[in-house]
Amino acid sequence: MDKRSLAQMAQRFRDAEQRAEILRQELAAAIRQADTDGVAQKDICEATGYTRQQVRRIVLAGGESASD
C-alpha cells in the first residue's frame, strides 16, 4: 500500500462517514414522521431495529429542536 492509495482509502472512508450521517438524519426524520402519523412504537422498532428507548430519544429530540 503506497501513500496515494492510503490517502484515497481514507478519503473514501470520510465520504462514507458523511453519507452515513446524512442517512442517519433522514432516518431520524422518518421516525419522527412515522410517530406523528400514528405508527405504533413497536412497529417503528421492528422496522428500524432500534430499541424503544432509542426511538423515544429520537422523537423527543425532534420535538426539542422544532421548538427552538
C-alpha positions in Angstrom: 0.0 0.0 0.0 1.5 3.3 -1.0 0.8 6.7 0.3 -1.5 7.7 -2.5 -3.6 4.5 -2.2 -3.8 5.0 1.5 -5.0 8.6 1.1 -7.6 7.5 -1.4 -8.9 4.9 1.0 -9.0 7.4 3.8 -11.0 9.8 1.6 -13.4 7.1 0.7 -13.9 6.4 4.4 -14.5 10.1 5.1 -17.0 10.3 2.3 -18.8 7.2 3.6 -19.0 8.8 7.1 -20.6 11.9 5.6 -23.2 9.8 3.7 -23.9 7.8 6.8 -24.6 11.0 8.8 -27.0 12.3 6.2 -28.8 8.9 6.1 -28.9 8.9 10.0 -30.6 12.3 9.9 -33.0 11.2 7.2 -33.9 8.1 9.2 -34.5 10.2 12.3 -36.8 12.5 10.4 -38.7 9.4 9.0 -39.0 8.0 12.6 -40.4 11.3 13.8 -42.8 11.4 10.9 -44.0 7.9 11.5 -44.6 8.8 15.1 -46.6 11.8 14.1 -48.6 9.7 11.6 -49.5 7.3 14.5 -47.3 4.4 13.6 -47.0 2.2 16.8 -43.6 2.5 18.5 -43.4 -1.3 18.4 -43.7 -1.2 14.6 -41.1 1.6 14.3 -38.7 -0.6 16.4 -39.3 -3.6 14.2 -38.7 -1.6 11.0 -35.6 0.1 12.2 -34.0 -2.4 14.6 -33.8 0.4 17.2 -34.9 -0.1 20.8 -37.9 1.6 22.2 -35.6 3.9 24.2 -33.7 4.9 21.1 -37.0 5.7 19.3 -38.2 7.7 22.2 -35.0 9.7 22.3 -35.2 10.4 18.5 -38.8 11.5 18.8 -38.2 13.7 21.8 -35.0 15.3 20.2 -37.1 16.2 17.2 -39.6 18.0 19.4 -37.0 20.0 21.2 -35.3 21.2 18.0 -38.6 22.1 16.4 -39.5 24.4 19.4 -36.1 26.1 19.4 
